[in-house]
Amino acid sequence: FAHGCSPGGRSLTCPTCPAFLVPLAVFLTGSDRIPIYGMSSLRIIIQSTPSGEQYLPVAHTCYNLLDLPKYSSKEILSARLVQAIDHYEGFSLA
């Protein structure tokens, strides 16, 4: 990884790493596919919530909406976002 990222490592310290961006896109959209008009056509809405720092971000995949609590530091934001992404299970139709 030429830009200093470690394989398998996810954090906001390297927000351009595919190891971070791909799972983030799946978490936000519920899909592992690129939109037909490309990623630039994807509109993500981030809204602040009054939840405390102990809460994780919540993605509403049908609306590409991210509810993001107000965290006191970038480190807490990174940890909570990575935790939410790592524990995302998605949904499937049987």
Jmol script that loads the backbone (N, CA, C; Angstrom):
load data "model"
ATOM      1  N   PHE A   1       0.852  -1.176   0.000  1.00  0.00           N
ATOM      2  CA  PHE A   1       0.000   0.000   0.000  1.00  0.00           C
ATOM      3  C   PHE A   1       0.894   1.234   0.000  1.00  0.00           C
ATOM      4  N   ALA A   2       0.983   1.865  -1.124  1.00  0.00           N
ATOM      5  CA  ALA A   2       1.916   2.966  -1.315  1.00  0.00           C
ATOM      6  C   ALA A   2       1.605   4.186  -0.457  1.00  0.00           C
ATOM      7  N   HIS A   3       0.363   4.376  -0.082  1.00  0.00           N
ATOM      8  CA  HIS A   3       0.007   5.579   0.666  1.00  0.00           C
ATOM      9  C   HIS A   3       0.057   5.372   2.168  1.00  0.00           C
ATOM     10  N   GLY A   4       0.702   4.322   2.635  1.00  0.00           N
ATOM     11  CA  GLY A   4       0.927   4.129   4.061  1.00  0.00           C
ATOM     12  C   GLY A   4      -0.134   3.347   4.799  1.00  0.00           C
ATOM     13  N   CYS A   5      -1.129   2.832   4.123  1.00  0.00           N
ATOM     14  CA  CYS A   5      -2.168   2.040   4.775  1.00  0.00           C
ATOM     15  C   CYS A   5      -1.673   0.619   4.977  1.00  0.00           C
ATOM     16  N   SER A   6      -2.183  -0.002   5.984  1.00  0.00           N
ATOM     17  CA  SER A   6      -1.846  -1.406   6.187  1.00  0.00           C
ATOM     18  C   SER A   6      -2.983  -2.265   5.665  1.00  0.00           C
ATOM     19  N   PRO A   7      -2.669  -3.402   5.038  1.00  0.00           N
ATOM     20  CA  PRO A   7      -3.728  -4.282   4.543  1.00  0.00           C
ATOM     21  C   PRO A   7      -4.652  -4.710   5.680  1.00  0.00           C
ATOM     22  N   GLY A   8      -5.939  -4.616   5.457  1.00  0.00           N
ATOM     23  CA  GLY A   8      -6.909  -5.025   6.465  1.00  0.00           C
ATOM     24  C   GLY A   8      -7.157  -3.986   7.537  1.00  0.00           C
ATOM     25  N   GLY A   9      -6.362  -2.938   7.563  1.00  0.00           N
ATOM     26  CA  GLY A   9      -6.551  -1.897   8.568  1.00  0.00           C
ATOM     27  C   GLY A   9      -7.590  -0.902   8.102  1.00  0.00           C
ATOM     28  N   ARG A  10      -8.507  -0.544   8.998  1.00  0.00           N
ATOM     29  CA  ARG A  10      -9.534   0.434   8.639  1.00  0.00           C
ATOM     30  C   ARG A  10      -9.540   1.529   9.685  1.00  0.00           C
ATOM     31  N   SER A  11      -9.411   2.742   9.227  1.00  0.00           N
ATOM     32  CA  SER A  11      -9.566   3.875  10.123  1.00  0.00           C
ATOM     33  C   SER A  11      -9.727   5.132   9.294  1.00  0.00           C
ATOM     34  N   LEU A  12     -10.139   6.190   9.959  1.00  0.00           N
ATOM     35  CA  LEU A  12     -10.286   7.465   9.277  1.00  0.00           C
ATOM     36  C   LEU A  12      -8.942   8.126   9.036  1.00  0.00           C
ATOM     37  N   THR A  13      -7.848   7.535   9.549  1.00  0.00           N
ATOM     38  CA  THR A  13      -6.537   8.123   9.307  1.00  0.00           C
ATOM     39  C   THR A  13      -6.129   7.976   7.855  1.00  0.00           C
ATOM     40  N   CYS A  14      -6.727   7.050   7.155  1.00  0.00           N
ATOM     41  CA  CYS A  14      -6.472   6.887   5.719  1.00  0.00           C
ATOM     42  C   CYS A  14      -7.814   6.671   5.017  1.00  0.00           C
ATOM     43  N   PRO A  15      -8.608   7.741   4.888  1.00  0.00           N
ATOM     44  CA  PRO A  15      -9.961   7.585   4.352  1.00  0.00           C
ATOM     45  C   PRO A  15     -10.034   7.252   2.868  1.00  0.00           C
ATOM     46  N   THR A  16      -8.894   7.201   2.175  1.00  0.00           N
ATOM     47  CA  THR A  16      -8.927   6.850   0.759  1.00  0.00           C
ATOM     48  C   THR A  16      -8.573   5.392   0.509  1.00  0.00           C
ATOM     49  N   CYS A  17      -8.292   4.636   1.556  1.00  0.00           N
ATOM     50  CA  CYS A  17      -7.945   3.215   1.408  1.00  0.00           C
ATOM     51  C   CYS A  17      -9.163   2.406   0.977  1.00  0.00           C
ATOM     52  N   PRO A  18      -9.007   1.534  -0.002  1.00  0.00           N
ATOM     53  CA  PRO A  18     -10.110   0.639  -0.361  1.00  0.00           C
ATOM     54  C   PRO A  18     -10.569  -0.204   0.827  1.00  0.00           C
ATOM     55  N   ALA A  19      -9.644  -0.539   1.738  1.00  0.00           N
ATOM     56  CA  ALA A  19     -10.008  -1.332   2.915  1.00  0.00           C
ATOM     57  C   ALA A  19     -10.989  -0.581   3.806  1.00  0.00           C
ATOM     58  N   PHE A  20     -11.049   0.736   3.675  1.00  0.00           N
ATOM     59  CA  PHE A  20     -12.002   1.542   4.432  1.00  0.00           C
ATOM     60  C   PHE A  20     -13.206   1.909   3.564  1.00  0.00           C
ATOM     61  N   LEU A  21     -12.961   2.317   2.328  1.00  0.00           N
ATOM     62  CA  LEU A  21     -14.032   2.836   1.478  1.00  0.00           C
ATOM     63  C   LEU A  21     -15.058   1.793   1.058  1.00  0.00           C
ATOM     64  N   VAL A  22     -14.614   0.597   0.710  1.00  0.00           N
ATOM     65  CA  VAL A  22     -15.554  -0.432   0.255  1.00  0.00           C
ATOM     66  C   VAL A  22     -16.520  -0.825   1.373  1.00  0.00           C
ATOM     67  N   PRO A  23     -16.028  -1.187   2.576  1.00  0.00           N
ATOM     68  CA  PRO A  23     -16.980  -1.508   3.651  1.00  0.00           C
ATOM     69  C   PRO A  23     -17.847  -0.311   4.052  1.00  0.00           C
ATOM     70  N   LEU A  24     -17.297   0.907   3.970  1.00  0.00           N
ATOM     71  CA  LEU A  24     -18.092   2.097   4.281  1.00  0.00           C
ATOM     72  C   LEU A  24     -19.240   2.245   3.286  1.00  0.00           C
ATOM     73  N   ALA A  25     -18.969   2.056   2.007  1.00  0.00           N
ATOM     74  CA  ALA A  25     -20.020   2.153   0.986  1.00  0.00           C
ATOM     75  C   ALA A  25     -21.098   1.099   1.204  1.00  0.00           C
ATOM     76  N   VAL A  26     -20.703  -0.116   1.555  1.00  0.00           N
ATOM     77  CA  VAL A  26     -21.678  -1.181   1.825  1.00  0.00           C
ATOM     78  C   VAL A  26     -22.508  -0.823   3.052  1.00  0.00           C
ATOM     79  N   PHE A  27     -21.861  -0.294   4.092  1.00  0.00           N
ATOM     80  CA  PHE A  27     -22.562   0.104   5.312  1.00  0.00           C
ATOM     81  C   PHE A  27     -23.585   1.203   5.019  1.00  0.00           C
ATOM     82  N   LEU A  28     -23.213   2.179   4.209  1.00  0.00           N
ATOM     83  CA  LEU A  28     -24.092   3.317   3.937  1.00  0.00           C
ATOM     84  C   LEU A  28     -25.215   3.008   2.958  1.00  0.00           C
ATOM     85  N   THR A  29     -24.943   2.145   1.988  1.00  0.00           N
ATOM     86  CA  THR A  29     -25.921   1.916   0.920  1.00  0.00           C
ATOM     87  C   THR A  29     -26.601   0.557   0.981  1.00  0.00           C
ATOM     88  N   GLY A  30     -25.988  -0.393   1.678  1.00  0.00           N
ATOM     89  CA  GLY A  30     -26.531  -1.745   1.715  1.00  0.00           C
ATOM     90  C   GLY A  30     -26.194  -2.540   0.472  1.00  0.00           C
ATOM     91  N   SER A  31     -25.368  -1.991  -0.395  1.00  0.00           N
ATOM     92  CA  SER A  31     -25.034  -2.660  -1.651  1.00  0.00           C
ATOM     93  C   SER A  31     -23.524  -2.685  -1.858  1.00  0.00           C
ATOM     94  N   ASP A  32     -23.050  -3.778  -2.420  1.00  0.00           N
ATOM     95  CA  ASP A  32     -21.631  -3.857  -2.747  1.00  0.00           C
ATOM     96  C   ASP A  32     -21.386  -3.531  -4.220  1.00  0.00           C
ATOM     97  N   ARG A  33     -22.369  -2.967  -4.875  1.00  0.00           N
ATOM     98  CA  ARG A  33     -22.273  -2.611  -6.291  1.00  0.00           C
ATOM     99  C   ARG A  33     -22.115  -1.096  -6.455  1.00  0.00           C
ATOM    100  N   ILE A  34     -21.378  -0.713  -7.463  1.00  0.00           N
ATOM    101  CA  ILE A  34     -21.223   0.700  -7.793  1.00  0.00           C
ATOM    102  C   ILE A  34     -22.481   1.147  -8.537  1.00  0.00           C
ATOM    103  N   PRO A  35     -23.017   2.334  -8.212  1.00  0.00           N
ATOM    104  CA  PRO A  35     -24.201   2.821  -8.926  1.00  0.00           C
ATOM    105  C   PRO A  35     -23.945   2.906 -10.433  1.00  0.00           C
ATOM    106  N   ILE A  36     -24.991   2.758 -11.221  1.00  0.00           N
ATOM    107  CA  ILE A  36     -24.865   2.726 -12.678  1.00  0.00           C
ATOM    108  C   ILE A  36     -24.206   3.990 -13.228  1.00  0.00           C
ATOM    109  N   TYR A  37     -24.403   5.125 -12.579  1.00  0.00           N
ATOM    110  CA  TYR A  37     -23.795   6.376 -13.028  1.00  0.00           C
ATOM    111  C   TYR A  37     -22.505   6.703 -12.275  1.00  0.00           C
ATOM    112  N   GLY A  38     -21.969   5.735 -11.558  1.00  0.00           N
ATOM    113  CA  GLY A  38     -20.703   5.921 -10.853  1.00  0.00           C
ATOM    114  C   GLY A  38     -20.879   6.441  -9.438  1.00  0.00           C
ATOM    115  N   MET A  39     -19.785   6.432  -8.707  1.00  0.00           N
ATOM    116  CA  MET A  39     -19.820   6.848  -7.304  1.00  0.00           C
ATOM    117  C   MET A  39     -20.156   8.330  -7.147  1.00  0.00           C
ATOM    118  N   SER A  40     -19.850   9.140  -8.148  1.00  0.00           N
ATOM    119  CA  SER A  40     -20.152  10.570  -8.043  1.00  0.00           C
ATOM    120  C   SER A  40     -21.658  10.831  -8.027  1.00  0.00           C
ATOM    121  N   SER A  41     -22.450   9.875  -8.488  1.00  0.00           N
ATOM    122  CA  SER A  41     -23.905  10.036  -8.473  1.00  0.00           C
ATOM    123  C   SER A  41     -24.514   9.681  -7.117  1.00  0.00           C
ATOM    124  N   LEU A  42     -23.718   9.093  -6.251  1.00  0.00           N
ATOM    125  CA  LEU A  42     -24.196   8.664  -4.939  1.00  0.00           C
ATOM    126  C   LEU A  42     -24.234   9.855  -3.989  1.00  0.00           C
ATOM    127  N   ARG A  43     -25.378  10.163  -3.464  1.00  0.00           N
ATOM    128  CA  ARG A  43     -25.541  11.281  -2.536  1.00  0.00           C
ATOM    129  C   ARG A  43     -25.778  10.728  -1.139  1.00  0.00           C
ATOM    130  N   ILE A  44     -24.852  10.990  -0.258  1.00  0.00           N
ATOM    131  CA  ILE A  44     -24.949  10.548   1.131  1.00  0.00           C
ATOM    132  C   ILE A  44     -25.325  11.753   1.983  1.00  0.00           C
ATOM    133  N   ILE A  45     -26.298  11.573   2.853  1.00  0.00           N
ATOM    134  CA  ILE A  45     -26.712  12.623   3.780  1.00  0.00           C
ATOM    135  C   ILE A  45     -26.223  12.226   5.165  1.00  0.00           C
ATOM    136  N   ILE A  46     -25.483  13.123   5.793  1.00  0.00           N
ATOM    137  CA  ILE A  46     -25.007  12.886   7.157  1.00  0.00           C
ATOM    138  C   ILE A  46     -25.730  13.871   8.054  1.00  0.00           C
ATOM    139  N   GLN A  47     -26.416  13.324   9.061  1.00  0.00           N
ATOM    140  CA  GLN A  47     -27.112  14.207   9.987  1.00  0.00           C
ATOM    141  C   GLN A  47     -26.653  13.932  11.407  1.00  0.00           C
ATOM    142  N   SER A  48     -26.509  14.999  12.148  1.00  0.00           N
ATOM    143  CA  SER A  48     -26.090  14.909  13.540  1.00  0.00           C
ATOM    144  C   SER A  48     -27.264  14.442  14.395  1.00  0.00           C
ATOM    145  N   THR A  49     -26.959  13.615  15.385  1.00  0.00           N
ATOM    146  CA  THR A  49     -27.991  13.162  16.315  1.00  0.00           C
ATOM    147  C   THR A  49     -27.584  13.554  17.731  1.00  0.00           C
ATOM    148  N   PRO A  50     -28.553  13.706  18.619  1.00  0.00           N
ATOM    149  CA  PRO A  50     -28.234  14.097  19.989  1.00  0.00           C
ATOM    150  C   PRO A  50     -27.738  12.936  20.854  1.00  0.00           C
ATOM    151  N   SER A  51     -27.534  11.772  20.264  1.00  0.00           N
ATOM    152  CA  SER A  51     -27.076  10.606  21.022  1.00  0.00           C
ATOM    153  C   SER A  51     -25.708  10.873  21.631  1.00  0.00           C
ATOM    154  N   GLY A  52     -25.413  10.168  22.700  1.00  0.00           N
ATOM    155  CA  GLY A  52     -24.127  10.309  23.368  1.00  0.00           C
ATOM    156  C   GLY A  52     -23.012   9.577  22.648  1.00  0.00           C
ATOM    157  N   GLU A  53     -21.794   9.775  23.143  1.00  0.00           N
ATOM    158  CA  GLU A  53     -20.612   9.179  22.524  1.00  0.00           C
ATOM    159  C   GLU A  53     -20.590   7.663  22.569  1.00  0.00           C
ATOM    160  N   GLN A  54     -21.369   7.065  23.451  1.00  0.00           N
ATOM    161  CA  GLN A  54     -21.372   5.608  23.556  1.00  0.00           C
ATOM    162  C   GLN A  54     -22.162   4.951  22.427  1.00  0.00           C
ATOM    163  N   TYR A  55     -22.903   5.743  21.658  1.00  0.00           N
ATOM    164  CA  TYR A  55     -23.720   5.205  20.574  1.00  0.00           C
ATOM    165  C   TYR A  55     -22.929   5.134  19.274  1.00  0.00           C
ATOM    166  N   LEU A  56     -23.277   4.142  18.465  1.00  0.00           N
ATOM    167  CA  LEU A  56     -22.641   3.967  17.163  1.00  0.00           C
ATOM    168  C   LEU A  56     -23.405   4.737  16.091  1.00  0.00           C
ATOM    169  N   PRO A  57     -22.749   5.070  14.993  1.00  0.00           N
ATOM    170  CA  PRO A  57     -23.458   5.651  13.857  1.00  0.00           C
ATOM    171  C   PRO A  57     -24.489   4.656  13.323  1.00  0.00           C
ATOM    172  N   VAL A  58     -25.574   5.176  12.761  1.00  0.00           N
ATOM    173  CA  VAL A  58     -26.635   4.339  12.208  1.00  0.00           C
ATOM    174  C   VAL A  58     -26.828   4.717  10.743  1.00  0.00           C
ATOM    175  N   ALA A  59     -26.831   3.713   9.873  1.00  0.00           N
ATOM    176  CA  ALA A  59     -27.056   3.947   8.445  1.00  0.00           C
ATOM    177  C   ALA A  59     -28.473   3.533   8.078  1.00  0.00           C
ATOM    178  N   HIS A  60     -29.161   4.402   7.374  1.00  0.00           N
ATOM    179  CA  HIS A  60     -30.483   4.112   6.815  1.00  0.00           C
ATOM    180  C   HIS A  60     -30.251   3.901   5.323  1.00  0.00           C
ATOM    181  N   THR A  61     -30.056   2.643   4.938  1.00  0.00           N
ATOM    182  CA  THR A  61     -29.579   2.321   3.593  1.00  0.00           C
ATOM    183  C   THR A  61     -30.555   2.695   2.481  1.00  0.00           C
ATOM    184  N   CYS A  62     -31.843   2.699   2.753  1.00  0.00           N
ATOM    185  CA  CYS A  62     -32.812   3.047   1.702  1.00  0.00           C
ATOM    186  C   CYS A  62     -32.702   4.514   1.295  1.00  0.00           C
ATOM    187  N   TYR A  63     -32.193   5.338   2.196  1.00  0.00           N
ATOM    188  CA  TYR A  63     -32.122   6.777   1.947  1.00  0.00           C
ATOM    189  C   TYR A  63     -30.691   7.294   1.858  1.00  0.00           C
ATOM    190  N   ASN A  64     -29.699   6.400   1.961  1.00  0.00           N
ATOM    191  CA  ASN A  64     -28.291   6.809   1.991  1.00  0.00           C
ATOM    192  C   ASN A  64     -28.074   7.884   3.053  1.00  0.00           C
ATOM    193  N   LEU A  65     -28.634   7.629   4.218  1.00  0.00           N
ATOM    194  CA  LEU A  65     -28.619   8.570   5.329  1.00  0.00           C
ATOM    195  C   LEU A  65     -27.798   7.995   6.468  1.00  0.00           C
ATOM    196  N   LEU A  66     -26.899   8.800   7.017  1.00  0.00           N
ATOM    197  CA  LEU A  66     -26.073   8.381   8.145  1.00  0.00           C
ATOM    198  C   LEU A  66     -26.390   9.255   9.341  1.00  0.00           C
ATOM    199  N   ASP A  67     -26.892   8.640  10.415  1.00  0.00           N
ATOM    200  CA  ASP A  67     -27.094   9.340  11.682  1.00  0.00           C
ATOM    201  C   ASP A  67     -25.790   9.248  12.452  1.00  0.00           C
ATOM    202  N   LEU A  68     -25.195  10.394  12.738  1.00  0.00           N
ATOM    203  CA  LEU A  68     -23.881  10.431  13.358  1.00  0.00           C
ATOM    204  C   LEU A  68     -23.937  11.233  14.649  1.00  0.00           C
ATOM    205  N   PRO A  69     -23.742  10.569  15.800  1.00  0.00           N
ATOM    206  CA  PRO A  69     -23.695  11.317  17.057  1.00  0.00           C
ATOM    207  C   PRO A  69     -22.540  12.315  17.052  1.00  0.00           C
ATOM    208  N   LYS A  70     -22.634  13.328  17.887  1.00  0.00           N
ATOM    209  CA  LYS A  70     -21.546  14.302  18.012  1.00  0.00           C
ATOM    210  C   LYS A  70     -20.487  13.717  18.938  1.00  0.00           C
ATOM    211  N   TYR A  71     -19.359  13.347  18.356  1.00  0.00           N
ATOM    212  CA  TYR A  71     -18.257  12.791  19.130  1.00  0.00           C
ATOM    213  C   TYR A  71     -17.288  13.909  19.483  1.00  0.00           C
ATOM    214  N   SER A  72     -16.601  13.753  20.611  1.00  0.00           N
ATOM    215  CA  SER A  72     -15.711  14.810  21.087  1.00  0.00           C
ATOM    216  C   SER A  72     -14.352  14.813  20.405  1.00  0.00           C
ATOM    217  N   SER A  73     -14.022  13.740  19.697  1.00  0.00           N
ATOM    218  CA  SER A  73     -12.720  13.703  19.026  1.00  0.00           C
ATOM    219  C   SER A  73     -12.794  12.860  17.759  1.00  0.00           C
ATOM    220  N   LYS A  74     -11.836  13.081  16.894  1.00  0.00           N
ATOM    221  CA  LYS A  74     -11.747  12.315  15.652  1.00  0.00           C
ATOM    222  C   LYS A  74     -11.450  10.850  15.958  1.00  0.00           C
ATOM    223  N   GLU A  75     -10.685  10.597  17.020  1.00  0.00           N
ATOM    224  CA  GLU A  75     -10.346   9.227  17.395  1.00  0.00           C
ATOM    225  C   GLU A  75     -11.589   8.439  17.797  1.00  0.00           C
ATOM    226  N   ILE A  76     -12.483   9.065  18.560  1.00  0.00           N
ATOM    227  CA  ILE A  76     -13.724   8.397  18.970  1.00  0.00           C
ATOM    228  C   ILE A  76     -14.615   8.184  17.748  1.00  0.00           C
ATOM    229  N   LEU A  77     -14.715   9.190  16.889  1.00  0.00           N
ATOM    230  CA  LEU A  77     -15.487   9.054  15.649  1.00  0.00           C
ATOM    231  C   LEU A  77     -14.970   7.880  14.828  1.00  0.00           C
ATOM    232  N   SER A  78     -13.661   7.807  14.645  1.00  0.00           N
ATOM    233  CA  SER A  78     -13.063   6.725  13.863  1.00  0.00           C
ATOM    234  C   SER A  78     -13.359   5.367  14.484  1.00  0.00           C
ATOM    235  N   ALA A  79     -13.169   5.258  15.792  1.00  0.00           N
ATOM    236  CA  ALA A  79     -13.393   3.980  16.479  1.00  0.00           C
ATOM    237  C   ALA A  79     -14.848   3.537  16.367  1.00  0.00           C
ATOM    238  N   ARG A  80     -15.793   4.454  16.577  1.00  0.00           N
ATOM    239  CA  ARG A  80     -17.216   4.104  16.523  1.00  0.00           C
ATOM    240  C   ARG A  80     -17.654   3.759  15.097  1.00  0.00           C
ATOM    241  N   LEU A  81     -17.157   4.496  14.118  1.00  0.00           N
ATOM    242  CA  LEU A  81     -17.528   4.223  12.733  1.00  0.00           C
ATOM    243  C   LEU A  81     -16.973   2.876  12.280  1.00  0.00           C
ATOM    244  N   VAL A  82     -15.725   2.599  12.600  1.00  0.00           N
ATOM    245  CA  VAL A  82     -15.129   1.305  12.246  1.00  0.00           C
ATOM    246  C   VAL A  82     -15.858   0.176  12.960  1.00  0.00           C
ATOM    247  N   GLN A  83     -16.230   0.385  14.228  1.00  0.00           N
ATOM    248  CA  GLN A  83     -16.979  -0.637  14.973  1.00  0.00           C
ATOM    249  C   GLN A  83     -18.334  -0.897  14.309  1.00  0.00           C
ATOM    250  N   ALA A  84     -19.024   0.154  13.905  1.00  0.00           N
ATOM    251  CA  ALA A  84     -20.325  -0.008  13.240  1.00  0.00           C
ATOM    252  C   ALA A  84     -20.167  -0.747  11.914  1.00  0.00           C
ATOM    253  N   ILE A  85     -19.143  -0.401  11.157  1.00  0.00           N
ATOM    254  CA  ILE A  85     -18.900  -1.061   9.871  1.00  0.00           C
ATOM    255  C   ILE A  85     -18.551  -2.527  10.085  1.00  0.00           C
ATOM    256  N   ASP A  86     -17.695  -2.807  11.063  1.00  0.00           N
ATOM    257  CA  ASP A  86     -17.272  -4.188  11.326  1.00  0.00           C
ATOM    258  C   ASP A  86     -18.419  -5.085  11.774  1.00  0.00           C
ATOM    259  N   HIS A  87     -19.424  -4.502  12.433  1.00  0.00           N
ATOM    260  CA  HIS A  87     -20.537  -5.304  12.949  1.00  0.00           C
ATOM    261  C   HIS A  87     -21.774  -5.240  12.062  1.00  0.00           C
ATOM    262  N   TYR A  88     -21.649  -4.604  10.919  1.00  0.00           N
ATOM    263  CA  TYR A  88     -22.764  -4.508   9.978  1.00  0.00           C
ATOM    264  C   TYR A  88     -23.042  -5.888   9.390  1.00  0.00           C
ATOM    265  N   GLU A  89     -24.300  -6.291   9.392  1.00  0.00           N
ATOM    266  CA  GLU A  89     -24.663  -7.598   8.853  1.00  0.00           C
ATOM    267  C   GLU A  89     -25.504  -7.511   7.600  1.00  0.00           C
ATOM    268  N   GLY A  90     -26.110  -6.376   7.349  1.00  0.00           N
ATOM    269  CA  GLY A  90     -26.925  -6.240   6.152  1.00  0.00           C
ATOM    270  C   GLY A  90     -28.200  -7.051   6.230  1.00  0.00           C
ATOM    271  N   PHE A  91     -28.731  -7.323   5.077  1.00  0.00           N
ATOM    272  CA  PHE A  91     -29.958  -8.112   4.998  1.00  0.00           C
ATOM    273  C   PHE A  91     -29.938  -8.870   3.682  1.00  0.00           C
ATOM    274  N   SER A  92     -30.734  -9.883   3.626  1.00  0.00           N
ATOM    275  CA  SER A  92     -30.837 -10.648   2.384  1.00  0.00           C
ATOM    276  C   SER A  92     -32.244 -11.200   2.268  1.00  0.00           C
ATOM    277  N   LEU A  93     -32.607 -11.541   1.060  1.00  0.00           N
ATOM    278  CA  LEU A  93     -33.913 -12.138   0.815  1.00  0.00           C
ATOM    279  C   LEU A  93     -33.727 -13.629   0.611  1.00  0.00           C
ATOM    280  N   ALA A  94     -34.548 -14.405   1.267  1.00  0.00           N
ATOM    281  CA  ALA A  94     -34.425 -15.863   1.156  1.00  0.00           C
ATOM    282  C   ALA A  94     -35.142 -16.378  -0.065  1.00  0.00           C
TER     283      ALA A  94
END
end "model"
wireframe off; spacefill off
backbone 0.3
color backbone group
